[in-house]
């Protein structure tokens, strides 16, 4: 008879969680980091366009890249 996999077995998942923009802003404020209006606009534009995390990172990199 073959062994069946138990559905209740522990599976190690990669760590991490999402804290959200508002909570991230509160944590950053403690460290003295504030989002500028341009940064807020970039974030809302990325959310509106449905960019992936990697696409959003590339947008940020392009905005700070020297011409």
C-alpha positions as CSV (number, residue, x, y, z in Angstrom):
1,X,0.0,0.0,0.0
2,X,1.4,3.4,-0.9
3,X,1.9,6.2,1.7
4,X,-0.6,9.0,1.4
5,X,0.5,12.6,2.2
6,X,-1.2,14.0,5.2
7,X,-3.0,17.3,4.5
8,X,-2.3,18.4,8.0
9,X,1.5,18.1,7.8
10,X,3.5,21.2,8.6
11,X,4.9,22.9,5.5
12,X,7.5,25.6,6.0
13,X,6.5,28.8,4.2
14,X,8.7,31.7,3.3
15,X,8.4,34.4,5.9
16,X,7.0,37.8,5.5
17,X,3.8,39.7,5.6
18,X,2.3,42.9,4.2
19,X,1.8,45.8,6.7
20,X,0.1,48.2,4.3
21,X,0.9,51.7,3.2
22,X,-0.7,53.5,6.3
23,X,1.1,51.3,8.9
24,X,4.3,51.6,6.9
25,X,3.9,55.4,7.0
26,X,3.5,55.3,10.8
27,X,6.6,53.2,11.3
28,X,8.6,55.4,8.9
29,X,7.4,58.5,10.8
30,X,9.0,57.2,14.0
31,X,12.3,57.1,12.1
32,X,11.8,60.6,10.7
33,X,11.0,59.4,7.2
34,X,8.2,61.2,5.4
35,X,6.6,60.5,2.0
36,X,6.8,63.5,-0.3
37,X,3.7,64.4,-2.4
38,X,5.7,63.0,-5.5
39,X,6.3,59.7,-3.7
40,X,2.6,59.4,-2.8
41,X,1.5,60.2,-6.4
42,X,4.0,57.5,-7.7
43,X,2.6,55.0,-5.3
44,X,-1.1,55.7,-6.1
45,X,-0.3,55.7,-9.9
46,X,1.4,52.3,-9.5
47,X,-1.6,50.9,-7.6
48,X,-4.0,52.3,-10.1
49,X,-2.0,50.7,-13.0
50,X,-1.9,47.4,-11.1
51,X,1.9,47.2,-11.2
52,X,3.7,44.2,-9.7
53,X,6.2,44.8,-6.9
54,X,9.1,44.4,-9.4
55,X,7.5,46.9,-11.9
56,X,7.0,49.4,-9.1
57,X,10.6,49.0,-7.9
58,X,11.7,49.7,-11.5
59,X,9.6,52.8,-11.6
60,X,11.2,54.1,-8.4
61,X,14.7,53.3,-9.8
62,X,14.0,55.1,-13.0
63,X,12.8,58.2,-11.2
64,X,16.0,58.5,-9.2
65,X,18.4,57.5,-12.1
66,X,20.6,60.3,-13.3
67,X,20.0,61.3,-16.9
